[in-house]
Amino acid sequence: MISEDSGVEKVLTGKTYDIQGFSVQDGPGIRTTVFLKGCPLRCPWCHSPESQEFKTELNWMSMRCLGTEACGKCLDVCPRGAIIRGELTQNAAGEDVYYPDVDKKKCDDCGACARVCKATALYMCGTDRTVDEVMHRIDRDSPFYEESGGGVTISGGECLWQSDFTLELLKRCKEKGIHTAVDTTGYAKWEIIESVLPYTDLFLYDLKCMDSALHKQVIGVENELILENARRIAAAGGRFWIRIPVIPLLNDSEEHFEKYAAFLSDIRDAVDLVQLLPYHKMGISKHDRLMKHEKIFVAEPPKDSLMEERAEMLRSRGFKVRIH
């Protein structure tokens, strides 16, 4: 995103929804993970649904809310009349309370209600930051990188859909000698991936489903581009941590993992690690905060025994596997 500063100088900004320090799951060592907003995929089990939209969005956290009787400032400031007093309910302490009810069809995410919410129960998710601002945050963590062999991971959402910002951030990191990783779905134009390749030490690459028709039905896009990009990254000398979310009823069968093994064998020399990520329910509460009242995928997480079986199957084919 390019924004104009006083109508004179154009400043490159990226829309982030979090910057997480001391991250130990998003690549080797201790890392700083920069989460960019916006994703073209719609995984129904998404554990970060706040990352999907490319715009800044209103969220509401019920445990913080004082209720409309104790506060209620949000009811008066909404210019579109999107907030009303909801029905009587009970809070976590068992007390009767009226929470605000937000009509998301009327809400335009202007943030007026969040600005007056003294308990920050209503808050905006999505912050425009310059590369300098993000690098200042990264510099604070640089001693951890040196001690642990860590670095910076740019994640999402899908960070390659904010390609200019991602590329510039990667370049700046490499100028400082920082190890870089890009956490991606692989669903991006090859020209974009090719541009970041020289500045990316590691791709954390999601393979969600090997059946293209099922991929389209469940996630919203086919997977041919994702698989072809993986092949081209491998041919260009890129390195992978392949990440497989293990989702009940979608891709957890032995048959489906045979397809994973066959594809991974084609790019074997580029794969340093396969991470198996068992489905969990952590995204449900985040989904509720968005107040969209849409259905979300819910299932029982895969058993530890099944995760070990799938890991051992891939290990038997010569891959280093870690259960996340």
Buried (B, 14 or more C-beta within 10 A) or exposed (E): EEEEEEEEEEBBBBBBBBBBEEBEEBBBBBBBBBBBBBBBBEBBBBBBBBBBBBEBBBBBBBEEBBBBEEBBBBBEBBEEEBBBBBEEEEBEEEEEBBBBBBEBEEBEBBBBBBEBBEBEBBBBBBBBBBBEBBBEBBEEBBEBBEEBEBBBBBBBBBBBBBBBBBBBBBBBBBEEEBBBBBBBBBBBEEEBBEBBBEBBBBBBBBBBBBBBEBBBEBBEBBBEBBBEBBEBBBEEEBBBBBBBBBBBEBBBEEEBBEBBBEBBEEBEEBBEBBBBBBBEBEBBEBBBBBBBEEEBBEEEBBEEEBBBBBBEBBEEBEBEBEBE
